[in-house]
């Protein structure tokens, strides 16, 4: 049996589509601000594998609520990891590009030194460290720029804005790989299966979409595929201040993930088409 922490988030929702037989624990079932409850849930369900797809993902909100973010992103995963060691089951912990400071232009490798810029990245990094320190079979999967047909994400925001705006200023100096949530979910299932068979695959991995683009480039692709007439002007991050600093370089080197698990980087453009189709916003034949 597969136990998933998270039920309504982007990745958890996609996992439910792929593995409806799994058990999903949402906020109504387990309070992640009470780490002990997470460990109790693992003991009660006796799963064969645990996926932690729940997180405090409000990057700006975390600046004011770091204590709560730490409970959910670090202390709860720590309790999960210890319980998984106790039960002898593998744990998959979904992490983020925000553990890096975004310097340079080279894709970040799993072994590169983390240096988070804000509370969200700090607490996710603490979660990674806790999972490693527990000493059990695990995979830490860092991803970036997640999008899907549900929840809050950049694609849905752009579509909403296009209903009332015909011109937008979008940041053009942050570069990364938009990642479809359904691809992350599928990757988690593959990793879970392989990890159970070969605990030596324990480690930290990256998984993000290709090819690299900026938020401006992503927005332009969304409007083109949805046939929305919106003029996009690129601006630097400095002209769009936010409470939490964003990494300029969110490129992730995913080579070790493909080598270990046979999982190639997903083409985010195909993922975008899938999402737009689900939202009834995809227009084909108009943008060629």
Secondary structure, DSSP 8 states (H G I E B T S, - for coil): -EEEE-SSSHHHHHHHHH-TTSEEE-TTT--TTSHHHHHHHHHHHT-SEEEE------TTHHHH-HHHHHIIIIIHHHHHHHHHHHHT-EEEEEEEGGGS---SSS-B-TTS----SSHHHHHHHHHHHHHHHHTSSEEEEEE-SEE-SSSS-HHHHHHHHHTT-SEEEEE-S-EE--EEHHHHHHHHHHHHHHHHH-GGG-EEEE---BS-EEHHHHHHHHHHHTT---EEEEE-GGGS--SS---SB--B--HHHHHHH-----BHHHHHHHHHHHTT----SS--
